[in-house]
Amino acid sequence: MRGRAGVQRQRSPSPLRSGFEIVEQVRASPKRLEFNAKGGYDAFFLSNLSTGVKYAYKLMSTDNNFFKFTPIIGFLSASSAVKIHVLRERGPQASGDRCEILFKRVDRNMKDPGAVFAGKPVPDCILQVELVTR
């Protein structure tokens, strides 16, 4: 594309074009869970709003001693959702805990989500769920 005086201008990339990630395709809901220091159980949902993209996901926590997640790794097919169960073990009150969910685009035929995250690849998207202990 040429601008004034014949200078080459570059177009700004559009997130709707192939090769760019649209972050809004994956969501975590709710974004905040509250627990009692005596322990407890709650859950949140991961949803994929796209119609043609399959994601692998992996959960990571700032405190693996008190928070347990099931499942911690898996696939999120197009137009689907998965429930993530969270168990808070009995322990001291803490602040600033969170769960990070890493998402990586995968081929529809991929069968092993663990292989996707082997070698620490750069995720396409990262979402967070705040874990509050009262």
Backbone as a ProteinNet text record, in pm:
[ID]
protein_1_A
[PRIMARY]
MRGRAGVQRQRSPSPLRSGFEIVEQVRASPKRLEFNAKGGYDAFFLSNLSTGVKYAYKLMSTDNNFFKFTPIIGFLSASSAVKIHVLRERGPQASGDRCEILFKRVDRNMKDPGAVFAGKPVPDCILQVELVTR
[TERTIARY]
85.2	0	89.4	61.1	143.2	70.4	143.2	89	135.3	136.7	182.5	330.1	368.4	508.2	564.8	478.9	525.8	588.5	570.2	628.1	543	610.6	541.5	486.6	356.6	294.5	256.2	267.7	227.4	91.2	11.3	-118.9	-101.9	-183.5	-180.5	-250.3	-197.1	-255.1	-394.6	-480.8	-616.4	-625.8	-683.9	-695.8	-791.3	-868.9	-961.2	-896.2	-775.9	-706.2	-637.6	-614.3	-548.4	-411.1	-377.2	-246.9	-247.7	-359.1	-368.1	-468.3	-433.2	-518.9	-626.9	-748.7	-856.4	-877.1	-832.2	-830.8	-971.7	-1069.6	-1206.2	-1265.9	-1198.2	-1251.7	-1252.8	-1166.1	-1163.5	-1190.8	-1268.8	-1305.4	-1300.3	-1275	-1284.3	-1392	-1483.1	-1593.1	-1631.7	-1642.7	-1613.6	-1463	-1425	-1283.7	-1229.8	-1316.8	-1275.5	-1350.5	-1274.9	-1333.5	-1292.7	-1386.2	-1356.9	-1367.6	-1269.1	-1262.2	-1245.6	-1284.3	-1262.4	-1125.8	-1053	-921.7	-933	-1052.8	-1073.8	-1079.7	-1080.5	-1087	-1222.5	-1232.3	-1358.9	-1343.7	-1456.8	-1463.3	-1538.9	-1495	-1565.7	-1527.1	-1577.3	-1547.9	-1559.4	-1495.6	-1513	-1516.8	-1560.1	-1574.2	-1476.8	-1421.6	-1346.2	-1436.5	-1450.8	-1535	-1461.3	-1486.5	-1428.3	-1542.7	-1545.3	-1654.3	-1631	-1514.3	-1485.8	-1561.6	-1577.4	-1647.9	-1554.4	-1426.2	-1337.2	-1199.8	-1177.3	-1044.4	-1049.8	-959.4	-945.8	-823.9	-837.4	-727.9	-689	-561.4	-515.1	-500.9	-530.7	-515.7	-436.6	-369.9	-293.4	-311.7	-341.1	-360.1	-234.1	-201.8	-88.8	-137.7	-85.3	-129.4	-10.7	-37.1	67.3	89.9	-2.3	11.5	-42.7	44.9	4.1	-11.1	32.8	17.8	-126	-199.3	-334.4	-443.9	-410.5	-510.8	-484.8	-589.2	-582.8	-688.6	-650.9	-740	-761.2	-882.8	-913.8	-1006.8	-973.4	-846.1	-747	-619.1	-518.2	-471	-502.5	-461.6	-566.9	-590.4	-690.8	-711.8	-817.5	-854.5	-986	-999.7	-1122.6	-1161.5	-1255.3	-1297.9	-1376.4	-1394.9	-1470.3	-1612	-1662.1	-1798.4	-1829.1	-1734.4	-1755.8	-1708.3	-1735.3	-1694.1	-1652.5	-1568.9	-1526.4	-1529.9	-1572.9	-1579.8	-1450.3	-1387.9	-1264.8	-1300.8	-1273	-1301.2	-1180.2	-1205.6	-1098.6	-1122.6	-1022.2	-1027.1	-926	-971.9	-883	-862	-738.5	-704.1	-703.6	-721.6	-716.4	-575.8	-568.1	-438.2	-452.5	-340.6	-343.7	-406.3	-456.3	-513.1	-399.1	-420.1	-316.1	-379.1	-296.7	-347.6	-268.4	-331.1	-262.9	-253.7	-323.4	-318.8	-402.6	-358.7	-432.1	-402.5	-489.4	-472.9	-452.7	-347.8	-324.9	-358.8	-432	-468.9	-398.8	-312.4	-239.9	-318.2	-336.3	-406	-312.3	-318.2	-238.4	-327.8	-330.4	-406.7	-347.8	-434.7	-388.4	-468.6	-414.4	-482.9	-601.7	-707.6	-827.6	-801.8	-699.9	-671	-576.4	-526.9	-433.2	-500.9	-428.5	-486.5	-424.5	-300.5	-230.2	-205.3	-282.5	-260.7	-126.6	-71.3	59	169.8	159.3	261.2	263	149.7	140.6	227.3	231.1	303.5	442.9	486	622.6	719.6	826.3	923.9	887.1	784.1	742.1	719.4	621.7	593.5	529	535.3	472.3	321.9	240.5	95.5	37.2	-74.8	-145.3	-226.5	-264.4	-348	-327.7	-331.1	-323.3	-437	-516.6	-622.5	-592.7	-650.8	-629.6	-762.1	-764.3	-875.6	-816.5	-871.1	-822.7	-876.3	-788.5	-824.7	-809.9	-920.7	-920.8	-954.4	-871.9	-897.6	-934.3	-1046.4	-1094.2	-1087.4
-117.5	0	123.3	215.4	335.3	456.2	536.8	659.8	778.5	892.6	1013.4	1002.2	1064.4	1070.6	932	834.8	702.2	622.2	663.6	593.1	470.5	359.1	233.8	238.7	219.2	213.3	69	32.8	-102	-96.5	-196.2	-206.2	-260.7	-210.9	-268.3	-403.7	-502	-635.6	-638.9	-714.1	-729.8	-858.9	-856.2	-979.7	-1079.1	-1035.6	-1126.5	-1201.2	-1166	-1234.3	-1359.4	-1450.5	-1576.4	-1549.2	-1623.3	-1608.9	-1523	-1462.2	-1380.9	-1443.8	-1445.5	-1505.9	-1407.9	-1455.9	-1376.3	-1427.7	-1352.4	-1396.3	-1424.3	-1352.8	-1368.6	-1504.9	-1588.1	-1719.5	-1814.1	-1794.1	-1879.5	-1793.9	-1850.7	-1776	-1865.6	-1803.7	-1870.7	-1797.6	-1873.7	-1812.1	-1897.6	-1839.1	-1700.5	-1676.1	-1551.6	-1514.4	-1504.6	-1531.5	-1522.2	-1627.5	-1705.7	-1804.9	-1771.2	-1783.5	-1754.3	-1881.9	-1902.2	-2021.5	-1982.1	-2071.9	-2058.5	-2118.9	-2066.1	-2120.4	-2262.8	-2303.4	-2440.4	-2540.1	-2489.4	-2575.9	-2565.1	-2619.2	-2614.8	-2654.7	-2655.2	-2698.2	-2594.1	-2571.9	-2484.8	-2528.3	-2459.5	-2495.5	-2372.3	-2379.4	-2277.7	-2348.1	-2276.3	-2333.4	-2268.5	-2349.3	-2300.9	-2320.8	-2219.2	-2233.2	-2182.8	-2250.6	-2217.7	-2170.3	-2043.3	-1985.7	-1993.8	-2039.9	-2048.9	-2166.5	-2163.4	-2272.1	-2368.5	-2336.5	-2424	-2443.4	-2396.2	-2404.7	-2493.6	-2589.6	-2676.4	-2629.3	-2622.9	-2579.8	-2691.8	-2695.4	-2774.3	-2674.1	-2717.2	-2627.9	-2697.1	-2615.6	-2664.3	-2564.2	-2614.8	-2528.6	-2525.1	-2406.3	-2387	-2301.8	-2328.3	-2256.5	-2192.8	-2082.2	-2017.9	-2092	-2182.4	-2257.4	-2399.1	-2491.4	-2630.9	-2706.4	-2648.2	-2714.4	-2711.9	-2606.7	-2591.4	-2601.1	-2585.6	-2591.4	-2710.3	-2789.8	-2905.7	-2886.6	-2912	-2892.7	-3024.6	-3044.1	-3161.8	-3120	-3144.7	-3191.1	-3075.5	-3107	-3001.5	-2982.7	-3078	-3069.5	-3138.8	-3086.9	-3149.1	-3070.1	-3106.5	-3039.2	-2965.7	-2857.1	-2779.9	-2767.1	-2850.6	-2852.1	-2726.1	-2702.9	-2586.7	-2590	-2475.8	-2458.7	-2552.8	-2566.6	-2655.8	-2589.2	-2658.1	-2608.7	-2727.4	-2701.2	-2804.4	-2744.4	-2826.3	-2782.2	-2820.1	-2723.4	-2745.6	-2744.5	-2854.6	-2867.8	-2818.9	-2741	-2684.8	-2725.3	-2787.5	-2825.3	-2739.8	-2670.6	-2590.3	-2668.5	-2712.5	-2785.9	-2690.3	-2744.9	-2665.9	-2607.4	-2479.1	-2415.3	-2267.7	-2199.4	-2057.4	-1971.8	-1859.2	-1762.7	-1703.5	-1687.8	-1633.3	-1532.3	-1446	-1348.6	-1358.6	-1322.2	-1318.3	-1450.9	-1554.7	-1682.4	-1674.2	-1748.2	-1750.6	-1879.3	-1907.9	-2019.8	-1959.5	-2001.6	-1957.1	-2071.7	-2040.7	-2141	-2106	-2196.3	-2178.2	-2246.5	-2178.7	-2235.2	-2238	-2346.2	-2360.9	-2419.8	-2356.7	-2410.8	-2544.9	-2639	-2770.9	-2817.2	-2916.5	-2980.7	-3060.1	-3067.7	-3139.4	-3286.6	-3344.2	-3486.8	-3516.5	-3415.3	-3433.6	-3511.2	-3609.8	-3697.3	-3681.4	-3633.8	-3627.3	-3482.2	-3430	-3290.6	-3268.8	-3372.4	-3359.4	-3331.2	-3387.9	-3367.1	-3222.4	-3156.5	-3017.2	-2926	-2952.3	-2864.7	-2916.4	-3025.7	-3075.1	-2976.3	-2944.1	-2849.6	-2704.2	-2678.6	-2543.2	-2450.9	-2481.3	-2392.9	-2262.6	-2162.6	-2034.2	-2049.7	-2022.5	-2038	-1930.5	-1962.7	-1865.8	-1768.4	-1811.2	-1729.2	-1774.7	-1681.3	-1712.9	-1639.4	-1714.7	-1655.4	-1682.6	-1601.9	-1620.3	-1625.8	-1708.4	-1712.8	-1681.8	-1580.9	-1539.8	-1636.3	-1679.7	-1772.5	-1699.8	-1664.7	-1584.6	-1673.6	-1665.9	-1740.5	-1641.8	-1666.8	-1577.9	-1648.1
0	0	0	-88.8	-101.7	-45	31.9	88.5	6.7	67.5	0.5	-31.6	-139.6	-184.2	-210.1	-239.5	-277.4	-165	-40.2	73.5	105.5	125	156.9	299.2	315	447	475.4	600.7	639.1	705.1	673.4	737.6	878	967.5	1101.5	1095.7	1166.9	1160.6	1222.8	1160.4	1211.6	1290.5	1409.4	1487	1422.9	1323.8	1257.8	1142.3	1106.7	998.4	1049.3	961.1	995.1	1054.7	1160	1222.5	1347.7	1380.6	1500.9	1595.8	1721.7	1824.2	1867.6	1879.1	1935.9	2077.3	2174.7	2313.7	2364.7	2313	2361.6	2329.3	2253.9	2219.3	2338.4	2435.3	2554.2	2677.4	2769.6	2890.3	3012.2	3125.9	3255.7	3334.7	3392.8	3465.5	3585.9	3703.9	3740.9	3748.5	3755.9	3760.5	3903	4001.6	4142	4222.9	4301.3	4391	4533.4	4628.1	4768.6	4850.8	4939.8	5023.2	5169	5257.3	5400.2	5431	5528.3	5565.5	5619.4	5661.2	5708.6	5593.4	5471.6	5354.2	5287.1	5168.7	5097.7	4952.8	4884.4	4745.8	4664.6	4541.1	4448.2	4307.4	4209	4070.3	3982.1	3865.4	3762.6	3628	3526.5	3393.3	3296.5	3207.3	3092.9	2972.2	2889.5	2771	2647.9	2537.4	2408.1	2319.8	2287.4	2209.5	2059.5	2017	1873.9	1813.5	1682.2	1614.6	1543.7	1534.9	1461.5	1521.7	1644.4	1704.7	1828.3	1834.5	1951.7	2029.7	2162.2	2248.5	2344.1	2377.7	2491.8	2605.5	2727.7	2842.2	2951.6	3032.5	3147.2	3260.3	3380.5	3496.6	3580.7	3629.2	3719.2	3835.5	3955.2	4074.3	4144.9	4213	4292.1	4422.9	4460.7	4585.5	4568.4	4531.1	4511.7	4643.1	4754.8	4884.4	4933.9	4902.8	4955.5	4850	4722.8	4616.9	4526	4503	4413.6	4305	4180.8	4066.6	3993.3	3943.2	3862.6	3749.7	3624.9	3571.4	3559.7	3554.9	3543.5	3400	3313.9	3174	3089.7	2969.8	2883.8	2756.7	2685.9	2561.9	2580.1	2507.2	2504	2357.3	2315.1	2175.4	2141.6	2012.1	1966.6	2022.4	2062.2	2115.4	2231.3	2322.6	2437.1	2566.2	2677.6	2809.1	2894.5	2994.4	3088.5	3229.2	3324.8	3464	3534.1	3600.6	3675.9	3824.6	3892.1	4034.8	4114.2	4219.1	4301.6	4446.5	4506.6	4647.4	4722.1	4826.7	4910.7	5039.6	5063.1	5184.9	5304.1	5422.9	5545.8	5561.3	5594.3	5609.9	5638	5650.4	5686.4	5576.6	5621.2	5528.5	5446.6	5317.9	5230.5	5135.7	5081.5	4985.4	4856.1	4748.9	4620.5	4548.8	4595.7	4524.8	4398	4297.2	4171.1	4095.2	4003.4	3911.3	3772.8	3704.4	3567.6	3474.5	3368.5	3270.1	3139.9	3094.4	2969.3	2858.3	2746	2631.1	2511.2	2436.8	2315.1	2206.7	2089.6	1976.6	1934.8	1904.5	1861.4	1741.1	1673.3	1562.6	1616.8	1541.2	1586.3	1615.3	1552.7	1569.4	1685.3	1752.9	1864.2	1975.7	2033.1	2135.6	2273.9	2284.1	2412.2	2453.7	2550.5	2590.5	2659.6	2722.4	2787	2687.8	2567.9	2465	2416.5	2423.2	2377.7	2463.5	2593.8	2686	2721.3	2660.5	2681.4	2617.1	2685.8	2632.1	2655.7	2735.4	2773.4	2652.9	2567	2453.7	2500.1	2416.9	2447.5	2425.9	2528.6	2512.7	2421.2	2358	2274.5	2359.4	2478.5	2566	2710.3	2804.2	2947.2	3017.6	3093.8	3175.1	3321.6	3410.1	3553.8	3627.8	3732.3	3826.3	3962.8	4029.1	4160.8	4266.6	4357.9	4465.2	4598.3	4660.4	4782.3	4901	5007.7	5130.7	5240.3	5307.1	5413.7	5546.6
[MASK]
++++++++++++++++++++++++++++++++++++++++++++++++++++++++++++++++++++++++++++++++++++++++++++++++++++++++++++++++++++++++++++++++++++++

